Structures are given as C-alpha cells and as structure tokens.
Amino acid sequence: MKKKYAWASITKSCTNFGNYLIEYNLKNILKDNGFSRPTYIFDSFKNYEEKEAEAVANKINKLDYLIVPGCTTLSVGHYPGLKAVIDKINVPIYNLGAAFFGKPQKHSVNYLKFFFSPIGARDPTSSKFLTENNFKNSFIGCPTLFSGNAKDFSFNNSKEILFIMGLYKRET
C-alpha cells in the first residue's frame, strides 16, 4: 500500500524561478523512485490566517507525512505558510534540500527541530550549518542537478565542462 503524503509547494505564491526548477525536478526524482503524486498540496509561501493554518494542518495530519522541497529555508520572509502550520503538524516532516545562504538567522534553528532527521542539505555550507547546530543531515545536492536525462550525459577525453542551469535535452 502506498502512503499518502502532503507537499509544501514552493511555487504557488513564490516568484523565484529557481524554486520552479527545484520543485519540478524533485517531483520527477520522487516519481522515478516509486512515489505517487502528493495527496494534498498546500502553498508554503502563502500568508495564512489562523483558521486557514489550522485547516491546512488538519488536512496534513490525516496523511502519513509531509515533504518540504528545499528552497532557501526558514530565512526571514521565506515559507510563511509552512511557518504558520509547522507547530500544528503531528506527522513526520521531511526537508529535501534545505539551504541557508549568508549568515543564517538564529530563529532557523527553532524551526529545524520540527524536521525528521536526517535533513537533506542542498549545499556544503548548509550541511556545515546543520552539523554545527547538532542536526543530523545528509548532503544530497540540489534537485536541479537532475535536470534533463542523466543517460544523455557522459564524460569523454575532452576538457569541456557542462553546467546545467535549467532544463536540458541533448540532441543526438
């Protein structure tokens, strides 16, 4: 039996195009590994009123777990919708790709305690931050690294380096 889960969308109210790439690629990675579609999706960037936040949390609590895709997590102004419901959720919360840029705010640590361990860190700086604050983590990289079809990429003796900054399909 497949488990039912909620998804904290990072694209519904967000205007950062990078988040669209992160969410798109993470959904594809999960689908390729046997995950079904989320049962419930909520807007993690929406400013919820208290009653709305409770209704969202109640829907999440009827499921098996919550997946939080990794964008720049829990900085000032990020994830207001998630922040509004996180302390009302009683199912495991998985953060896949947490990222902290610059000097993270101390309040981030207060929210990190809600995530199931290990937290998936998107970059070495975030992994170091999590480790220094005693949070188990795994450096998983950014989901955008999986843009395109991995079977299309190969190394040869050339000295070319390919950086993928978006969706890419190699023509053969």
N, C-alpha and C positions, 0 to 999 in steps of 0.2 A: 504494500500500500504506500503510495507516495504521500509525503507530508504536505500540508498546506501552510503557506507562509505569506507574510506581508512584505512589501517592498517600499522603502522610503525613497521615493523618486527625487532625484536631484535635478530634474529638468523641467518640471511643470511650471514653476514660477521663477526659475533662475534664468539669467540671460548669458551665462558663461558657456560659450560653445564647447569648451573643453569638457564640461560636465556631460554634454550630449554624447561625446565620443566615449567617455568613461562608462556611462550607463549603457550605451549601445553594445560596447564590446564585452562588458561584464555579463550582460544578459546572454550574449552569444556563447561565452565561455561556459556559463552555468548550463545552458541548453545542451551544449556539446557533451556535458558531463552528467546528463540524465535528469536535470532539474526541470520540472514542469513550469508553466507560467505562474507568476505570483497569483494568489487567490485574492489579495487585496493590495491596492497601491494607494499610497497617500502622498501628499505634497509636503516634502520635508522643508521647503523654503517658504511655505505659507505662514502668515501670522494668524494663528487660530485664536478665537475667543475661548474662554474656559470651557463652555459647554461643548463647543466643537472638538476641543482637545480631548475631553472625556469620551466623546462618541468615537473618535478615532482610536483611542486607547482600548476601548471596549471591543471594537472590531478586531484589533490586533490580538488581544488577549484570548480570543476564541480560536486562534490559529496555533501552530506549533512553534514558530519562531519568526523573527524579523531580520531581514537583510538590509544593511545600510551600505549603499555603494560608496566608494571612497572619493570624495572631493575634499577640498581643504576643510577639515573637520573641526567644528566647535570653536572656531575663531569668532571674534566679535562680529555679529551680523550674519553668521552662517548658520544654517539649519534651524531657523526659529521654530518651524513646525515640529521637528524632532525634539528640540529642547522643551517644547510645550507638553509633549506626551511621554517623554522618556522615563520619568519617575512614576508614571502610572502603569507602565508595562510590566507584566509578570511572566513573560516568555523570554527565552534566550534571545539576545540581540547580537548579531554578528556584523562586525565592521570589516568590510573587504576593501582595503586600500586607504587607510587613514593617512592623512598628510598634514604636516604642520610646517609652515614657512615662516622664516624670520624667527623672532623670539616668541614662542607660543605663550599665550596668556595663561596665568596660573589657574584660572577658572576651568580650563580644558580638563585638568586632572579630575575635577569634580564630576564631570560627565563620563570620563573614560571608565569609571568604576562600574557603569551600567553594561558595558560591552562584555560579551562572553570571551574568554581567553582561549587561544591567543588572538590578539588583534592583528589583522593583516596590514602591514605597513607598506606604503606605496614607494617610499624612497629611503635611502640610508639615514638621512637627517631625522626623519620621523621615527625610524626604528631606534635610533640612538636616544631620542627624546623619551620614547616609551620605556626603554630599558632603564634610563636614568631615573624615571619616576616609578620604577618597580612594576611595570606592566609587561606581562609575557606577550611577545609579539613574534610574528614571522614576516620577514621581508619578502613580500610577494610581487613587488613591482606594480607598475601602473597598468590597468587593463588596456590602455591604448597601445601597449606594446604588442597586443594581439590583433591589431588592425589587419585586415586582409587575410589571405590564406597562407598559413605558415608553410604549407607544402610548396608554395611558389618561390620561397626564398632559399638560396643556397650560397655557400661560400666557395670561391674558387681562388686561383692564384693571383687574381688582380688585386690592386691595392685600393679598390673602391670601398667606401663605407656608405651604407644606406640608412638614412634616418627617416622614420615614418612619422609624419606629423598629422596624419589623417587617414581616411580610408584609401586603400591602395589595392589595385588589381593589376598584376603584372601580365602583360600581353605576351604570348609565346608564338 
